Amino acid sequence: MIPGLTLDIHEDAERNAMADAMDVMSHAFDPAYGEAWTLSQLAGVMVMPGTWLTIARVDAAVLGFALVRSVLDECELLLLAVHPLWRGRGVGRTLLADSLKTARRRGIRSMNLEVRSSNNAIKLYENMGFEYVHRRPGYYRGQDGQLHDALSFRIEIIE
Ligand SMILES: CC(C)(COP(=O)(O)OP(=O)(O)OC[C@H]1O[C@@H](n2cnc3c(N)ncnc32)[C@H](O)[C@@H]1OP(=O)(O)O)[C@@H](O)C(=O)NCCC(=O)NCCS
């Protein structure tokens, strides 16, 4: 665990919080896969009711974020990203655990997510208890035009 790590939850399209998330976004995602969102995509989701953005910080440094959208008693992990300089130190796991905790507190029963089949994050999701649901062949198109399968995972939060 990183000393001094704080997690802040943002539920509105706050300009500063979105700028912090965009800073991580621009460094975290490999451009080859075109997975990073634009600011307007992020703002579009943040204005929807039931969306929350959790940002991990140490002092002024922004380490990573998780973005979750909920509808009734289900939610979806839309994005999870940690700045490359801060990887491998438990920030991703902490953000995911906190997102699950927030969901549970809100009475949400399950969390779904979709991830490129070659993404290392799958190991994290499985370690956290997510179960594989199905594969969507060729769901993502990389910069070079190559297609990548998406895997969907789900975890029951409240049985
Ligand atoms: C996925 C991501 C959020 C993980 O963040 P992180 O802070 O490095 O993760 P943690 O340090 O909490 O590691 C948690 C677990 O994830 C797995 N993991 C994370 N990065 C890994 C890597 N590069 N290779 C293999 N396993 C990895 C490990 O199982 C690790 O558990 P361990 O420490 O017990 O081995 C980060 O790599 C990232 O931002 N990736 C780019 C964005 C992305 O693809 N997000 C997911 C789809 S939205």
The ligand as a Tripos MOL2 file, in Angstrom:
@<TRIPOS>MOLECULE
LIG
   48    50     1     0     0
SMALL
NO_CHARGES

@<TRIPOS>ATOM
      1 C1         -4.6740   -2.7880  -15.1770 C.3       1 LIG1
      2 C2         -4.0750   -1.6960  -14.3090 C.3       1 LIG1
      3 C3         -5.1650   -0.7270  -13.8880 C.3       1 LIG1
      4 C4         -3.4560   -2.3620  -13.0640 C.3       1 LIG1
      5 O1         -2.9870   -1.3330  -12.1970 O.3       1 LIG1
      6 P1         -1.8270   -1.6040  -11.1060 P.3       1 LIG1
      7 O2         -1.9020   -0.5120  -10.1100 O.co2     1 LIG1
      8 O3         -0.5360   -1.8250  -11.7720 O.co2     1 LIG1
      9 O4         -2.3440   -2.9770  -10.4810 O.3       1 LIG1
     10 P2         -1.9290   -3.5690   -9.0520 P.3       1 LIG1
     11 O5         -0.5570   -3.1420   -8.6920 O.co2     1 LIG1
     12 O6         -3.0190   -3.2580   -8.1010 O.co2     1 LIG1
     13 O7         -1.8910   -5.1160   -9.3840 O.3       1 LIG1
     14 C5         -2.9920   -5.9240   -9.1110 C.3       1 LIG1
     15 C6         -2.8880   -7.2350   -9.8750 C.3       1 LIG1
     16 O8         -3.0590   -7.0120  -11.2660 O.3       1 LIG1
     17 C7         -2.2740   -7.9340  -12.0060 C.3       1 LIG1
     18 N1         -1.4220   -7.1560  -12.8800 N.ar      1 LIG1
     19 C8         -1.3740   -5.8170  -12.9360 C.ar      1 LIG1
     20 N2         -0.5300   -5.4290  -13.8920 N.ar      1 LIG1
     21 C9         -0.0340   -6.5400  -14.4410 C.ar      1 LIG1
     22 C10         0.8990   -6.7940  -15.4840 C.ar      1 LIG1
     23 N3          1.4950   -5.8140  -16.1730 N.pl3     1 LIG1
     24 N4          1.1610   -8.0600  -15.7990 N.ar      1 LIG1
     25 C11         0.5670   -9.0680  -15.1310 C.ar      1 LIG1
     26 N5         -0.3170   -8.8780  -14.1330 N.ar      1 LIG1
     27 C12        -0.5990   -7.6310  -13.8000 C.ar      1 LIG1
     28 C13        -1.5340   -8.7720  -11.0140 C.3       1 LIG1
     29 O9         -2.3260   -9.9320  -10.8290 O.3       1 LIG1
     30 C14        -1.5590   -7.9520   -9.7490 C.3       1 LIG1
     31 O10        -1.6120   -8.7270   -8.6200 O.3       1 LIG1
     32 P3         -0.2490   -9.1230   -7.8260 P.3       1 LIG1
     33 O11         0.3780   -7.8190   -7.4370 O.co2     1 LIG1
     34 O12        -0.7810   -9.9160   -6.6740 O.co2     1 LIG1
     35 O13         0.5640   -9.9070   -8.8020 O.co2     1 LIG1
     36 C15        -2.9410   -0.9310  -15.0600 C.3       1 LIG1
     37 O14        -2.0200   -1.8770  -15.5640 O.3       1 LIG1
     38 C16        -3.4090   -0.0500  -16.1980 C.2       1 LIG1
     39 O15        -3.7120    1.1250  -16.0190 O.2       1 LIG1
     40 N6         -3.4570   -0.6020  -17.4310 N.am      1 LIG1
     41 C17        -3.8260    0.1910  -18.6150 C.3       1 LIG1
     42 C18        -5.2830    0.5150  -18.6400 C.3       1 LIG1
     43 C19        -6.1300   -0.7350  -18.7870 C.2       1 LIG1
     44 O16        -5.9230   -1.5320  -19.6840 O.2       1 LIG1
     45 N7         -7.1530   -0.8860  -17.8890 N.am      1 LIG1
     46 C20        -8.0210   -2.0390  -17.8530 C.3       1 LIG1
     47 C21        -9.1200   -1.9880  -18.8230 C.3       1 LIG1
     48 S1        -10.1470   -0.5520  -18.6400 S.3       1 LIG1
@<TRIPOS>BOND
     1     1     2 1
     2     2     3 1
     3     2     4 1
     4     2    36 1
     5     4     5 1
     6     5     6 1
     7     6     7 2
     8     6     8 1
     9     6     9 1
    10     9    10 1
    11    10    11 2
    12    10    12 1
    13    10    13 1
    14    13    14 1
    15    14    15 1
    16    15    16 1
    17    15    30 1
    18    16    17 1
    19    17    18 1
    20    17    28 1
    21    18    19 ar
    22    18    27 ar
    23    19    20 ar
    24    20    21 ar
    25    21    22 ar
    26    21    27 ar
    27    22    23 1
    28    22    24 ar
    29    24    25 ar
    30    25    26 ar
    31    26    27 ar
    32    28    29 1
    33    28    30 1
    34    30    31 1
    35    31    32 1
    36    32    33 2
    37    32    34 1
    38    32    35 1
    39    36    37 1
    40    36    38 1
    41    38    39 2
    42    38    40 1
    43    40    41 1
    44    41    42 1
    45    42    43 1
    46    43    44 2
    47    43    45 1
    48    45    46 1
    49    46    47 1
    50    47    48 1
@<TRIPOS>SUBSTRUCTURE
     1 LIG1         1 GROUP 0 **** ****
